[in-house]
Amino acid sequence: MTAIRELLTGRAPRAGEPPGQRQRAATLAQRVLGRPSLGAVGGALAVLLFFSFYTTQFKTPSGIATWLDPSSTLGIVAVAVALLMIGGEFDLSAGVMTGSTGLCMGLLAVELQLNVWLAMLGALLFAVAVGLLNGTLVVWTRLPSFIVTLGTFFMLQGLNNGVAQLVTNTVRVDNIDAAPGYRLPFLLLGSTVTLAGARFQVAILWWIALTALGSWLLLRTRVGNWVFAVGGNPIAARGVGVPVARVKIGLFIGTAVSAWLVGMMTALRFTSVTAAQGVGLELQYIIAAVVGGCLLTGGYGSVVGTSIGALIFGMAQIGIPFAGWNSNWFDLFLGIMLLFAVLINNAVRRRYQEVTS
């Protein structure tokens, strides 16, 4: 740690220092500062310590299970959104897609009495089609993905309300647990695991697994190199043979599929879906990715950092009411966290560039 501080403060080597010591310090500093998740780790520790000391309920097993619950469902989609942002694009339809796929599955299972597995498959095909549409429009038209997916957001929101009203005369589908074949999908996606006397949602396990998978894909595979290249400089990437169009379309499909998974989890767990479900979450996914170190310009970011950003969300969302505060303060926290994360990430990036130059 002393060597890092010396490097960051620009102190000249002390008399008698081994010749390679300063070089080793530079290498260590590069490795530390080069991690996009650095700011998210510090923020998560600060939030954890604050609420742990402020309220005793926060750090109990039941309290931990409570704030890991929203973190998991947020983190599952945020991981896919982070990959898409690293690839240089946005998806503002990811939030409403969780409701659209859940509603699709609910209508097929309840109204048409299809087996839940078939209903989930139908909802998955719908999600893949929407992701394919988003990616194809962005690639072919070269319109900003912000505009394309904003249009998709409104179309899905209108479709949810219109179809639900047409079929059920309401804006929700209930009694999904009465559909044939409900039990096994519920056990896999909507059940709980008891540990230390607390009930942890199985979604937490899915979140951890998908975070590990996304990190491996990004850092250890050729596809991950393509994602970084496409987000950093798509023209140069295309020049060296990277399939830019396929990568972008695949990332959009991945985001839609992750939203489908969360939509299934929510519908199976609560046995009902509303047409407005998921609306507004798209911004939280993006904020979690930014807090995790993703740049809005693409080409840089971390899947693990994004999951830590989602963890911060969950801790704040539950810690605020645990502390006895009005839950409306959560929105203020989101805004502060976003600005703070951008400032920290920019400062770390600048310092990293100075160290490596």
Buried (B, 14 or more C-beta within 10 A) or exposed (E): EEBBEBBBEEEEEEEEEEEEEBEEBBBBBBEBBBBBBBBBBEBBEEBBEBBBEEBEBBBBBEBBBBBBBBBBBBBBBBBBBBBBBBBBBBBBBBBBBBBBBBBBBBBBBBEEEBBBBBBBBBBBEBBBEBBBBBBBBBBEEEEEBEBBBBBBBEBBBEBBBEBBEEBBEEBBBBEBBEBEBBEEBBEEBBBBEEEEEBBBBBBBEBBBEBBBEBBEBBEEEEBBBBBBBBBBBBEEBBEEEBBBBBBBBBBBBBBBBBBBBBBBBBBBBBBBBBBBBBBEBBEBBBBBBBBBBBBBEBBBBBBBBBBBBBBBBBBBBBBBBBBEEEEEEBEEBBEEBBEEBBEBBEEBBEBBEEBEE
